[in-house]
Amino acid sequence: MFSDKKVSEEHPDDALEQIARNLKPSQKVFVGVTDVNNPAVETTEVVRNRVLATAKHIPLSQLGTTDDCGFNPLSDDAGTSRKFAFAKIRARVEGTKLAELALGLN
């Protein structure tokens, strides 16, 4: 289970188990590890923990990370500043790197 208090998916383990059951060898899964509806920027540790939790269900060769849907830092969305958007992206990239280290991939 994701280790932080609030995530977009109420039951992430159930969702990931269902994805894993239906995943074909030729497919790749990109999991949203930053919540674009949450005004707080995730820490790299939160992102790492989300990736590690996901890796318990999805083979690493088929796993990728992304921001939750609906996130476009270059759009004309007046509610999302570029600074905020890039802070979320930075957390995703750096947190994914931490997860790779924890998984012995880097």
Secondary structure by P-SEA (a helix, b strand, c coil): cccccccccccaaaaaaaaaaaccccbbbbbbcccccccccccaaaaaaaaaaaaaccccccbbbbcccccccccccccccaaaaaaaaaaaaaaaaaaaaaaccc
